């Protein structure tokens, strides 16, 4: 598990996974975005893609002359399983926050309904 967090600890690799979360992308499309956002070279992006492949977080398949990358959901499931032991620490807080937000929305709606604007 430590290796997984080392891999995900890098902002470039996290950004690549964020991009891939929306669907498959070619290495060229990934390079374009990452080069623009992080200012690293194409070989630098390729090195990050290799780390993601070798660690199991991304898969690649040829499509003609291009290489198409995708998220490997199994690797993320392993992390999710590991994090499951800790959800009890934040889930009640998130549930309470959701309740408070809903209460605030209800109060704002009630306040608007009862308001009369004067010109």
N, C-alpha and C positions, 0 to 999 in steps of 0.2 A: 504494500500500500504506500510506503514511503516514496517509492519510485513514481507512483502515479501523481502524488502531490508535487514532486520535483518537476515532473513534466508540466502539470497544470499551473505551477508557480510562475511560469514565464508568460509575460503579457502578450507576446507575439503568438505563442501557441494557443493561449486562451482565445485570442481574437480570431485566429484561424478556425477554431472549433465553433465560435459564435457564428462565423460566416457559413460554415458547413451545416449548422443546425437548421438553416433555412432551406437546405437542399444541396445536392451535388454541385461542385464547381470544378472547372478545369484548373490545372496548375497555373496557367497564364492569368486567369481571372483572379485567383488568390494572390499571385505575385503582384499584380497591378494594385490591388487594394492595400496589401501589406507594405509595399514599397512606398506608396503615397502616405499612409498613416504613420509608418515607423521610420521611413528613410533608409531602409536596408536594401542591400543588393539582391538581385535574383538568386545568386548562389546562397546568400544568407537565408532567403525564404525557403529555398530547396532544402537546406539543412534542417530548418524547423519542421518542414513537412516530413522529412526522413525520421526525425525523432518521434513525431506523432504516429507514423506508420509502424516503426519498430516497437513502440510502447503499446501498440494496439488501439490507440484512440482514433485512428483514421485508417481507412482502406483506400486503395487506389486500383483503378482498372483502366486498361488502354481503351481508347476510342479513336480509332484511326491513328493519326500522329500525335494526338493529345493524350494527356493523362487526367482522368477524372477522379476527384477525391470525394469521400463521403465520411460521415461520422460513423464510427463503430459503436453501436449502442451497447454492446455487451460490456465493453470496458467502462462505460459510464454507469451501467447497472451495478457493476462491482463497487464503484465508489458510492453510489446511492445506498447500496446495502450496508456498507461500512458506516455511512453517515446516519443510517437509521437508528443506530444505538444512541445517537445524540439528539435526535429530533425532540425528545421529551423536554429538552432544555429550552427550545425556542417555540415549539408549537403552542403551548398555552399562552405565551406572550403575543404571538401572532393572532391567535383566536380572540384574545382580549382587545387587541388593536382593531381587528375587524368589527367587533361589537361596538366599540367606541365610534368608529367611523360611520357605521350604520346609524347609530343614535344621533350623531351630528347631522347627517343627511336628513333624517326624519324631522329634527328640530328646525332645520333651515327651511324645509318644505312647509312646515306648519307656520313658520314666521312669514313666509311669502304669501301664503293663502290669506292670512289675517291682515296683511298690510294693505292700506288704501293709499294710493299716491295722490297727492293734491297738487294741482297746477297753480 
